[in-house]
């Protein structure tokens, strides 16, 4: 495991009550050995989370991330949730421009269905799709996994241990309430 030298600057902003959480550090050296992945697509308005994929928001989030991280390029930029009010082709068009401008290297999607992945990939290649995939969430194997495999897209599973069930074992029942 490589130990990286950090500047010691850590910024922490909370996602609750409309603020954006960001825990980051400024890598002073070895940037070429560090892969930076980040997401955009959820904006907090008061206590309500709003999914956004419009081009202006996509670009503004990218510019803000580049500035906060103090880097010239994001290696993998995910759309955190799909905005169903904006055609995925429009969102991908803006992401493609950001790739062409050198601001992002690769594009990823989170929580997208197979048809959305196909439509997005037709505009610009998708590198990775992040989905919940575990022994309890096998429904992704019907459409999303085959689509990603067919298109050569990497799969980044989250909660592979059943949201803590398999890692906590019997201790998980300690959080259950008694039946009333």
N, C-alpha and C positions, 0 to 999 in steps of 0.2 A: 504494500500500500504506500502510495506516495504522500508525503507530508507537504502541504503547500504553505508558503509564507503568506500571511494575511496582514492587512494594514491595521487590523484591530478596530476598524470602524464598523459597527453593527447598527443597523437601523431597524427598528421594530415599530410597525404601525398596526393597529388592531382592526380587524374586519368588522367588528360589532359597531352598531350605531353609525353606519355609513362610512366608516373609515376603511382604508385599504391596508391589509396586513402585508408586511414585507419584511422578511428577515434576510439580510444579504450581507455580504462582505465584499470588499474591494480586493481583488487579487492583484497584488503588485507585480508579480512575475509569473512566468509559466502559463500565460493565458492560452498558449497553443496546446497545453496539456489539459485544459479545463473545458468541459462541454457545458454550455449554459442553456438550460431549457426553462421556459417560463410560459405563462398562459395569459390570455385576455378573454374577455367576453362576458364577465359578470360585473355589473355596476351596482353599487349600493345607493339607493335613494331612500334616506331615512333608515328604517329597519327592513325595507323591502329590497330583495335582490332582483335586479332586472337584467335579463339576458340581452346583450347587444352584439350585433355583427355588422353594423353599417360601416361603410368604408371610412368615414371620418373618425369614428370611434376606434376602429382597428388601427389606423395610422397613429392616432393620438396615444393609444396605449403602448404601441411599439416605441414611439419616440420617448415617452416617459420612462419605459423600462430601460432603454439604452442609456438615458441620462442618469437614472438612479443607480444602475449597475456600473456606470462609467466604462462602457465597452462600445465598440463600433459595430458589432454584429451579434445577434442572438443566434445560437446554433440551431435550436429547435423551438419554434413558436407555435404553441397549441391554441386552438380555439377551445376554450374551457367548456362551453355549452353551445349548442346550435341555436341560433336566433331564428325562430320559425316565421318571423315577420319580414325577414330579408332573405331572398333566394341565396342559397349557398354559393351559386355561381358569382354573385356580386361580391360576397365576402372573399371568396377565393381570388377574384380579380384583383382586389386590393392587396391580398397577401402575395400574389404573383408579382405585383409592382414592387413590393418591399423586397422580395428576393432579387429582382432585377436591379434594384438600387443598392444591393449588398447589405441591407439592414438586417435581413434574416437569411439563414442558410437553408433551413428545412422547415416544412410546414407539417403540423400535426393536428389531429382532431380528437376531441374527447366526447364520449357518449353520443356517437353518431350511428345511425342505422345504415344498413348495407347500401340502400339506394342513394342516400346522401353522400356516403363515401365515394360511390361511383361517379356521381355528378361532380363532386369536388375534384376528384382525381382527373376528370376530363379537362378541367380548367388548368390545373397545375398538379404535378405529382405530390401525393401525400406520402410522407416518410413513416409516420407512426400514428397509430390509433390507440388511445387510452380508454380502456373499458373495465368494468367490474367483471372479473372472471374467477370463479372459485368453484368448489364442489357444490355450492348452493346456487350459483348463478351460471348455469350451463346453457341458458337460452341463447347466448351469443354464438354458440357453436352451430346453430342452424343457418344463420345468414351472415353475420358480421365476420366471423373467423374465416369462412370460405372466401368471402369477398376480399378480405385483406390478403389472404394467401394467393389468390388468383392475380391480384394487382401488385404483389410484391411489397406490401406494406407491413412494416413491423408492428407487433402487438405489444402494448405496455399494459399488463394487467394490474389493477389495483384491488386491494382486499383479497388476495389469493388465499388467505387463511380464514375465510368466512367471517370477516370483520371482528377478528379476535377470538372466535370460538375455538379454533384449533390451536392457537398459541396460548390461550388461557386454560384450556382443558376444563377440569371440574370446577375451577374457580369462577367460571362464568356464571354459574348458578347463584353465586353470592349476591349478584345484582338483581336477581328476580324478586319481585314482591310476592307476598303471601296471597293466595286466593281469598277473595272476600265472600 
